[in-house]
Amino acid sequence: MKKVYLIDDDDIYVFLTTKTILRVRKDVDVEVFSDGLKAITHLKKIQDQPALLPDIIFLDLNMPVMDGWEFLKEYEELAPSFAKENELYIVSSSISPHEMERSKSIPLVAEFIIKPLVKEKFMEILEKI
C-alpha cells in the first residue's frame, strides 16, 4: 500500500482531493493532517519505519498552528533521517511569484502547484509511486 499525506486545513479540499486520489489509485492510503505541527510530530515518531512513511506529501502553505513554510524548515532537518525517500509538493491557492520562487530554493520541494489540482495532474504524480 502506498501512502499519501495531505497537510491542509481546508476540509472541502481535503475531501475532494482524497476522493480524486482514490479514483486514480486504489492502492493508496491517504492520511490527513490539518496543520504542519501535527504532520511533523507524526513524521518524527515514524521516521525509522519505512512502511509508515509517506511516498508523497501534498503541503498547503496557509494553515493555523504551523504553516507550510514552518513545516518545510523542520522537514528539511528531519528528511535526511527518514528510512525512505518521498516527494513533497506544495499545493497552494497562492499565485504569488515570491512564494513560487521561494519554493524553488528548497531542494526537497518537487513542484509548486496552484490549487485546484486536476485529475490528470494527480495521475502524473501518482504514477511515480
Secondary structure as the mmCIF struct_conf table of DSSP 4:
data_model
#
loop_
_struct_conf.conf_type_id
_struct_conf.id
_struct_conf.beg_label_comp_id
_struct_conf.beg_label_asym_id
_struct_conf.beg_label_seq_id
_struct_conf.end_label_comp_id
_struct_conf.end_label_asym_id
_struct_conf.end_label_seq_id
STRN STRN1 LYS A 2 ILE A 7
HELX_RH_AL_P HELX_RH_AL_P1 ASP A 11 VAL A 24
TURN_TY1_P TURN_TY1_P1 LYS A 26 ASP A 27
STRN STRN2 VAL A 28 PHE A 33
BEND BEND1 SER A 34 ASP A 35
HELX_RH_AL_P HELX_RH_AL_P2 GLY A 36 ILE A 46
TURN_TY1_P TURN_TY1_P2 GLN A 47 ASP A 48
TURN_TY1_P TURN_TY1_P3 PRO A 50 LEU A 52
BEND BEND2 LEU A 53 LEU A 53
BEND BEND3 ASP A 55 ASP A 55
STRN STRN3 ILE A 56 LEU A 59
BEND BEND4 LEU A 61 LEU A 61
BEND BEND5 PRO A 64 MET A 66
HELX_RH_AL_P HELX_RH_AL_P3 GLY A 68 LEU A 78
HELX_RH_3T_P HELX_RH_3T_P1 ALA A 79 SER A 81
BEND BEND6 ALA A 83 LYS A 84
STRN STRN4 GLU A 87 SER A 92
BEND BEND7 SER A 93 SER A 93
HELX_RH_AL_P HELX_RH_AL_P4 PRO A 97 LYS A 104
TURN_TY1_P TURN_TY1_P4 SER A 105 SER A 105
TURN_TY1_P TURN_TY1_P5 PRO A 107 LEU A 108
STRN STRN5 VAL A 109 ILE A 114
BEND BEND8 LYS A 115 PRO A 116
HELX_LH_PP_P HELX_LH_PP_P1 LEU A 117 VAL A 118
HELX_RH_AL_P HELX_RH_AL_P5 LYS A 119 LEU A 126
TURN_TY1_P TURN_TY1_P6 GLU A 127 LYS A 128
#
